[in-house]
Amino acid sequence: MDLNYPTPSSLTGTAVVTYFTHFIVTGTTYVCRVFPTGHTSTGYKLGISTAANTAEFTTTAETTYGTTYRLVYSFDTVADKCSLWVNPTSENSTSILSSGTTAADTTISAVAFRQASATPSWTLSIRNLYVAKTFCEAARTTCPPPNPPPPPIPSPPPPTLSTIYSIQYTASPNCDLPTQAQPLLGQIVMVEGYVTAVNRNGGLFLQNSTCCSSCPCSPWSGIYVFYASALRTTPSLWLPNAAVGDRLQISAPVGAFGNLTQLAMSATSVVTVLSTNHTVQPIAVTTGAIGLGCSLSGESYEGMLVRFTNVQIMSEPNSAGEILINDGSGPSQLEDTLLDTDFHLQSLAAGPLTGRVLSSLTGVVYFSGTAGGSFEIFPRTADDVAAASAVATLLAATPAANFTAALGVTVQAVSNIAPTSVAVTMPSPAPPPYIPGVIVNADGTLSINPNLITGGGGSGVSTDVVVGVAVGVPSFVICVAIIVCNFKRRQKKASTIVKAIPTTTINNPVAQSSATSGVEMKDAI
């Protein structure tokens, strides 16, 4: 509006403190009351209040009587405050701002002018009244063109198909993220692979090949896929229902947990099931190739499904369920994240685990911890842990303690049966020589020194040595003195086993007893 205030006839009286315009909310609820105030002989000031009958704030500069001024006032329905501008050029011009009331008003129904019953009477001239929703429309200034809407945020281009190798490979491991993975950290990649193991508490293992005869596996081709608990029930991510043998395409950010490289599933990750029911074969490695601490060899198998053969258990489980193992190439360790490994081993045979031989051990490779962490093997199910196929009960005239600690079998003295001797080829690498008098040679054969084996247990007992083993069976059976070997598994008849073993005389035999020569090997029980 344009306001012209002629010189009043008097500078005293109620007229000089009375508001003349305001907004109506409803009824007699008025907001943004505008006042001429602070009268002097040369001019006056303008004031505003949100709802009070006197001005809460006034202009600093004095305005002149008889001069036309453009006034703009507004009401903020959110903050419940009023603003007043005098001769503004833009909304950024100087204004005065009133304080708000206790209750916000959200609706303006009208603009009102007030002729007060005041003395002396005074005249205000109002012209060019504009009511609008924007400042420039009310002030009749040039409105700037409206800001164009921001351009839509472009969707990131879909990731191109990457290989697990391109994420995992590094030429010089430092027990940290691989060189290739470091610049990819947080970036979305897309990979395809076969599920080799599922951890229902947090993820799965993915490998780029089934390792079949026509599709051999190579190192650096496995990775762990982690999904947080909030995502485990998200149907679109599907991972909680994944099964070994599924072929998946996954788009997810590269992440790290400690020093384990992984794909870290997020709410925007995409999982596509390409096919199902594939058979994924493990890649044959040695325990030394995996090792314990950081190594180039161990890191190359991280996330992959591997298999060891002829593995000996070297320790009892610690508080974390970790068990040292060694196939003769160097130690590595089992861990019970997927399978309660020590419980399963105890279910196969009672007694200590240390010294037992596993003909086959399969699992996925994981790295636990940071620079001081270690590689671990996670067997998935009981089928991944195969004990020696011929577990024997030894009956001998030798102290039981010499055998039970090494083999986890029962040993007891028996009556006289004349001994015989056979040569036997041991698995390579052979288990350590825990038994006194039995020496495992570098080529896997046995040398026997009967003088080091303690006799006893009955009348006429000889200290001759008989060594028997099932051909092709990784574990071995040593029968000392007078023996009956009872094989627990009925995979072959004992007589067949004996015929398959060539018979020779062990060096330095002692005098044989008068009983009938031979070794009695009963069928499995």
MOKASUL-V655611 format. One record per helix or strand of 3 or more residues. SS is the DSSP state (hx for helix, st for strand). FROM is the first residue (numbers start at 0). LEN is the number of residues. Records with the same first field share a line. If there is no record, write none. Layout:
# MOKASUL-V655611
SS = FROM-LEN / FROM-LEN
This chain:
# MOKASUL-V655611
st = 1-4 / 18-8 / 28-9 / 42-7 / 67-9 / 80-6 / 94-3 / 109-4 / 123-4 / 187-12 / 202-5 / 221-5 / 246-11 / 259-5 / 269-6 / 304-9 / 322-4 / 330-4 / 356-12 / 373-5 / 384-3 / 437-3 / 444-4 / 464-4 / 476-4 / 483-4 / 519-3
hx = 13-4 / 134-5 / 163-5 / 178-6 / 228-3 / 238-3 / 286-4 / 295-5 / 340-8 / 381-3 / 400-7 / 449-3 / 493-6
